[in-house]
Amino acid sequence: MTRRAGAGLAAVAAWAGLLGGLAGCTDDGRPPVEIELPGKPKAPEDAIRITPDDNAKGVPADGPLTVRVPEGRLERVVVTKVEDAQQERVPGSIAPDGLSWSPDPEAGRLALAAKYTVDAVALDGHNRRQARHTSFTTYVPAERFIGYFKPENRSTVGTGMIVSFNFSRSIENKADVERAITVTAEPAVDIVGHWFGRERLDFRPKQYWEPGTEVTVRVNLRDVQGAPGSYGIQDKTIKFTVGRSQVSTVDAAAHTMEVRRDGRLLSTLPISAGAPKNTTYNGKMVVMEMFDVTRMNGQTVGFGGEYDIPDVPHAMRLTTSGTFLHGNYWASPDTFGNTNTSHGCVGLRDDRGGGSDTPAGWFFDRTLIGDVVEVVNSQDKTVAPNNGLGGWNMSWTDWVAGSAVS
């Protein structure tokens, strides 16, 4: 027994001496040879391998984003988007074999121009715990775009309201942008988008909205690529309510406007439409804006210096090109109901400053953004569907054909 113990100690001493010799300088002065003993801990970056690299910049929104270990298993991985004082985790999961972590497929792309941190904890092949922290920044686009939209959030509108987006930059990836905007209604109806060129997208149902409908517009344009190098920035929800139905029919030949509320005739008002040289568009138009008083200058809509009225009362815009339904105090009262004298607008008798008991004041007080005004029997063409909110002048088949996703 004693000899065996002595032999064992001698072997250990010899092994230790060998290691000492290898770790020190050799007889010829060469540097020592490093030997990795079994079970020696690895450096954190070797034990836990994270993509993208630490402090990487310009990382694409679609990654790749992975955490791996060559042996052992991952215990915990937390990937966090850090934005101002808020933090948002990236959902993901560790593979069944414990060797890798990846984002959930439903999580979508990473946000652009955002900083992310990765914190991972793992056990190596010898059950020793390792931890690693890294960070990276995603690609910062040179160009961003937004969509200016109608109607306003939490507004109550007429049954002819069309949800309209005008984009700040030309859109080439129309389908991606259209999919990123969802319009839903309660009670539910089919709602379809229609593109007018590359900068405007409108949504409407097949028929006018039903009174009382609650509409939700979800705008998820953030980081959606509208064109090469141009990405959206908006992420918001807009809601509005459809009020009562009011449709007014202007008969340019009879010089009258019939105002119907929920199908019932409220009043027939005398009007003055466009003169023979400046006729009023036919067709369905939607009240886009309302002003108690506004200035109207012919030079802003393609006329010369034929008129410049600084205080037009009770003005309701019907087209982008400048068609209004408005109060008129400068014409003789017997003009209304008898003669068409305007430059294309529809005029109602009014007082200077806007009278509350005049036809114009009465109509203005009973009008909502989104109410429909339809002109018939005018010696003019039908208003273009992209002039104001004129999309109701298109058939449903033609409207659907203008969608990038239908």
C-alpha positions in Angstrom: 0.0 0.0 0.0 2.8 2.4 0.9 4.7 1.8 -2.3 1.5 2.3 -4.3 0.8 5.6 -2.7 4.3 6.8 -3.2 4.2 5.8 -6.8 0.9 7.7 -7.3 2.4 10.9 -5.7 5.4 10.6 -7.9 3.2 10.4 -11.0 1.3 13.5 -10.0 4.5 15.3 -9.3 5.9 14.3 -12.7 2.7 15.5 -14.4 2.8 18.8 -12.5 6.5 19.1 -13.5 5.6 18.5 -17.1 2.9 21.1 -17.1 5.2 23.6 -15.3 7.8 23.0 -17.9 5.4 23.6 -20.7 4.1 26.7 -19.1 7.5 28.2 -18.6 10.3 29.1 -21.0 12.0 26.4 -22.9 15.8 25.8 -22.7 16.2 27.6 -26.1 14.3 30.7 -24.9 11.2 30.2 -27.0 7.9 31.6 -25.6 5.7 29.2 -23.6 3.2 26.9 -25.2 -0.4 27.5 -24.0 -2.4 24.4 -23.2 -6.2 24.4 -22.8 -7.0 22.0 -20.0 -10.2 20.0 -20.2 -13.0 22.0 -18.7 -11.3 25.4 -19.0 -14.0 28.1 -19.3 -14.3 29.8 -22.8 -14.4 33.5 -23.3 -18.0 34.8 -23.2 -18.0 35.7 -27.0 -17.0 32.1 -27.7 -19.4 30.5 -25.3 -22.4 32.6 -26.4 -22.4 33.6 -30.0 -24.7 36.5 -30.9 -25.6 37.9 -34.4 -25.4 40.8 -35.1 -22.0 41.6 -33.6 -21.7 43.8 -30.6 -22.0 47.5 -31.4 -23.0 46.7 -35.0 -24.7 49.6 -36.9 -26.9 49.7 -40.0 -28.4 46.2 -39.3 -31.2 45.4 -41.8 -34.7 45.3 -40.4 -35.0 41.6 -41.4 -31.9 40.6 -39.4 -30.5 38.1 -39.1 -30.9 38.0 -35.3 -29.7 34.8 -33.6 -28.1 33.5 -30.3 -26.2 30.2 -30.3 -24.0 28.1 -28.0 -21.7 25.4 -29.3 -22.3 23.2 -26.3 -24.4 23.1 -23.2 -27.7 25.0 -23.3 -29.2 28.5 -23.3 -31.0 29.3 -20.1 -32.4 32.7 -20.9 -32.4 35.2 -23.8 -33.9 38.7 -23.7 -33.8 41.0 -26.7 -35.1 44.5 -26.1 -35.8 47.6 -28.2 -34.7 50.6 -26.3 -36.5 53.8 -27.3 -36.4 56.9 -25.0 -37.6 55.7 -21.6 -39.6 52.8 -23.0 -38.5 49.2 -23.6 -40.1 46.6 -25.7 -39.1 43.0 -25.8 -38.7 41.1 -29.1 -40.6 37.8 -28.7 -38.6 34.7 -29.4 -37.9 31.2 -28.2 -35.1 28.8 -27.4 -34.9 25.7 -29.6 -35.8 22.3 -28.0 -32.1 21.3 -28.0 -31.2 24.4 -26.1 -28.5 25.4 -28.5 -30.1 28.4 -30.2 -32.6 31.2 -29.8 -34.5 33.0 -32.7 -37.3 35.6 -32.9 -40.9 34.4 -33.3 -41.9 34.4 -37.0 -45.0 36.4 -36.2 -42.9 39.1 -34.5 -42.2 40.8 -37.9 -39.2 42.9 -38.8 -37.1 44.9 -36.4 -37.8 48.6 -36.2 -35.6 50.9 -38.2 -33.4 53.5 -36.6 -33.7 51.7 -33.3 -31.2 50.4 -30.7 -31.5 46.8 -29.4 -29.8 45.0 -26.6 -29.3 41.3 -26.2 -28.9 39.6 -22.8 -28.1 35.9 -22.8 -27.4 33.4 -20.1 -26.1 29.8 -20.8 -24.6 26.7 -19.2 -21.6 25.3 -20.9 -20.7 21.6 -21.3 -19.4 21.5 -17.7 -22.5 23.1 -16.2 -20.8 26.5 -15.6 -23.0 29.5 -16.1 -21.9 32.2 -18.6 -23.6 35.6 -19.4 -23.2 38.0 -22.3 -24.6 41.5 -23.1 -24.4 43.1 -26.6 -26.2 45.9 -28.4 -26.7 46.9 -32.0 -28.5 49.6 -34.0 -30.7 49.1 -37.1 -30.5 50.8 -40.4 -31.4 54.5 -40.4 -33.3 55.4 -43.6 -32.3 58.5 -45.5 -35.9 59.2 -46.4 -39.2 58.9 -44.5 -42.8 59.3 -45.7 -46.1 60.0 -43.9 -49.7 59.9 -45.0 -51.8 63.0 -44.4 -55.3 61.7 -43.9 -59.0 62.6 -43.6 -61.2 62.5 -41.5 -59.9 63.7 -38.1 -59.7 61.3 -35.1 -62.8 61.1 -33.0 -64.9 63.2 -35.4 -68.5 62.7 -36.4 -68.9 62.7 -40.2 -71.6 62.4 -42.8 -72.4 59.2 -44.6 -70.4 60.1 -47.7 -67.1 60.4 -45.9 -64.1 58.8 -47.8 -61.0 57.9 -45.9 -58.3 59.6 -47.9 -54.4 59.5 -47.6 -52.1 61.8 -49.4 -48.5 60.7 -49.0 -45.5 63.0 -48.7 -43.4 60.9 -51.2 -44.2 58.9 -54.3 -45.2 55.3 -53.5 -43.8 52.5 -55.6 -44.6 49.5 -53.4 -48.4 50.2 -53.4 -49.4 46.8 -52.2 -47.2 46.9 -49.1 -48.5 50.3 -48.2 -52.1 49.5 -48.8 -51.8 46.3 -46.7 -50.3 48.4 -43.9 -53.5 50.5 -43.6 -56.7 48.6 -42.5 -60.1 50.2 -42.4 -62.8 48.3 -40.5 -66.4 49.2 -39.6 -69.0 48.1 -37.0 -71.4 47.0 -38.3 -69.1 45.3 -40.8 -69.0 46.2 -44.5 -66.5 45.6 -47.3 -64.1 48.5 -47.5 -61.6 48.7 -50.4 -58.7 51.0 -51.2 -58.3 52.8 -54.6 -55.1 54.4 -55.8 -55.0 57.7 -57.6 -51.5 57.9 -59.0 -48.6 57.2 -56.7 -49.3 59.6 -53.8 -53.0 59.2 -52.9 -54.9 56.2 -51.5 -58.7 56.4 -50.7 -60.9 53.9 -48.9 -64.7 53.5 -49.1 -67.5 51.0 -48.9 -69.7 50.0 -51.9 -72.5 52.3 -50.7 -72.6 55.3 -48.4 -72.0 54.4 -44.7 -75.0 53.5 -42.6 -75.7 56.2 -39.9 -74.2 55.2 -36.6 -71.4 53.2 -38.1 -68.1 53.1 -36.0 -65.0 53.2 -38.2 -61.5 52.3 -37.2 -58.4 53.1 -39.3 -55.3 51.3 -38.3 -52.1 52.9 -39.8 -49.1 50.6 -39.4 -46.8 52.3 -41.8 -43.7 52.4 -39.6 -40.7 50.9 -41.4 -42.9 49.9 -44.4 -40.9 50.5 -47.6 -42.9 52.8 -49.9 -40.1 53.1 -52.5 -36.4 52.3 -52.5 -34.7 54.0 -49.6 -38.1 55.5 -48.4 -39.8 54.1 -45.3 -43.0 55.0 -43.4 -42.9 56.5 -40.0 -46.6 56.4 -38.7 -48.0 53.9 -36.2 -51.4 55.1 -35.0 -55.1 54.3 -34.8 -57.9 56.7 -35.9 -61.6 56.3 -35.1 -64.6 58.2 -36.3 -68.4 57.9 -36.1 -70.8 58.2 -39.0 -73.7 60.6 -38.0 -77.1 61.0 -39.6 -77.6 60.8 -43.4 -77.8 64.1 -45.3 -77.8 64.2 -49.1 -78.5 67.5 -50.9 -79.3 67.6 -54.6 -78.5 70.8 -56.5 -80.5 71.2 -59.7 -78.5 73.7 -61.7 -81.3 74.1 -64.3 -84.1 74.6 -61.8 -81.8 76.8 -59.5 -82.8 74.8 -56.4 -81.2 72.6 -53.8 -83.3 69.9 -52.1 -81.9 69.0 -48.6 -82.9 65.5 -47.4 -82.2 64.1 -43.9 -82.4 60.3 -43.6 -84.4 60.3 -46.8 -86.9 63.0 -45.7 -87.1 66.4 -47.4 -86.1 69.1 -45.0 -86.2 72.1 -47.3 -85.8 73.3 -50.9 -83.5 76.2 -51.1 -83.0 78.7 -54.0 -79.5 78.7 -55.3 -77.3 80.3 -58.0 -74.9 77.9 -59.8 -72.2 78.4 -62.4 -72.8 80.9 -65.2 -72.9 79.5 -68.8 -69.2 80.3 -69.2 -68.2 78.8 -65.9 -70.6 76.0 -65.2 -70.7 73.8 -62.1 -69.5 70.2 -62.2 -72.1 67.5 -62.2 -71.9 64.6 -59.9 -71.5 63.6 -56.3 -69.3 65.8 -54.1 -68.5 65.5 -50.4 -68.1 68.4 -48.0 -64.3 68.4 -47.2 -63.9 71.6 -45.2 -66.1 74.2 -43.5 -65.3 77.9 -42.8 -67.4 80.4 -41.1 -65.7 83.0 -43.3 -62.9 82.7 -45.9 -61.3 84.7 -48.7 -62.0 83.7 -52.3 -59.5 85.0 -54.9 -60.1 84.0 -58.5 -56.3 83.9 -59.2 -55.9 80.9 -56.8 -58.2 78.7 -59.0 -57.1 79.7 -62.5 -59.1 82.8 -63.1 -57.7 86.3 -63.5 -58.5 89.2 -61.3 -62.3 88.7 -61.9 -63.0 88.5 -58.1 -61.3 88.8 -54.8 -63.8 88.6 -51.9 -62.1 88.7 -48.5 -65.1 87.7 -46.3 -67.2 84.9 -48.0 -69.5 83.6 -45.3 -70.6 80.0 -44.6 -68.1 78.4 -47.1 -68.1 74.6 -47.6 -65.5 73.1 -49.9 -66.6 70.5 -52.3 -63.6 69.9 -54.6 -59.8 70.4 -54.4 -60.0 72.6 -57.5 -62.0 75.2 -55.7 -65.7 74.4 -56.0 -67.6 75.6 -52.9 -71.1 75.8 -51.6 -71.2 79.2 -49.9 -73.1 82.2 -48.7 -73.4 85.1 -51.1 -74.3 88.6 -49.8 -73.1 90.6 -52.9 -75.7 89.4 -55.4 -79.3 90.7 -55.6 -81.6 88.5 -53.5 -83.8 87.8 -56.6 -80.7 86.1 -58.2 -81.2 83.0 -56.1 -83.7 80.6 -57.6 -83.6 82.4 -61.0 -80.1 82.9 -62.5 -76.8 81.1 -62.5 -74.1 83.8 -62.0 -71.1 82.2 -60.3 -67.7 81.0 -61.5 -68.6 77.4 -60.8 -69.6 77.5 -57.1 -73.1 77.0 -55.7 -74.3 80.1 -53.9 -77.0 80.5 -51.2 -78.4 83.9 -50.1 -76.6 85.3 -47.1 -75.9 88.5 -45.1 -72.5 90.1 -44.9 -70.7 88.5 -41.9 -73.0 85.4 -42.1 -76.6 85.5 -41.0 -77.9 82.7 -38.9 -81.4 83.0 -40.3 -80.4 83.1 -44.0 -80.6 80.0 -46.3 -76.8 79.8 -46.2 -76.7 80.0 -42.4 -79.5 77.5 -42.0 -77.7 75.0 -44.3 -74.2 75.6 -42.7 -75.6 74.9 -39.2 -77.0 71.5 -40.4 -74.0 70.3 -42.3 -71.2 67.8 -41.3 -67.9 67.1 -43.0 -68.7 64.1 -45.1 -72.2 65.2 -46.2 -73.0 64.6 -49.9 -73.9 67.3 -52.3 -74.9 66.1 -55.8 -75.2 68.4 -58.7 -77.5 67.5 -61.6 -78.6 69.2 -64.9 -75.5 71.3 -65.3 -74.0 71.9 -68.7 -70.6 70.5 -67.5 -68.9 67.1 -67.1 -69.0 64.9 -64.0 -66.5 65.8 -61.4 -63.3 63.7 -61.5 -63.2 61.0 -58.7 -59.9 62.4 -57.4 -61.1 66.0 -57.3 -62.0 66.3 -53.7 -63.7 63.2 -52.3 -65.4 62.4 -55.6 -64.9 58.6 -55.5 -68.6 58.0 -55.3 -68.8 58.8 -59.0 -67.0 55.6 -59.8 -68.7 52.2 -60.1 -67.8 49.7 -57.5 -66.1 47.5 -60.2 -63.9 50.4 -61.3 -63.2 51.3 -57.7 -62.0 47.8 -56.7 -59.9 47.6 -59.9 -57.8 50.5 -58.5 -56.7 48.5 -55.4 -53.2 47.1 -55.3 -54.2 44.1 -53.3 -57.7 43.1 -54.4 
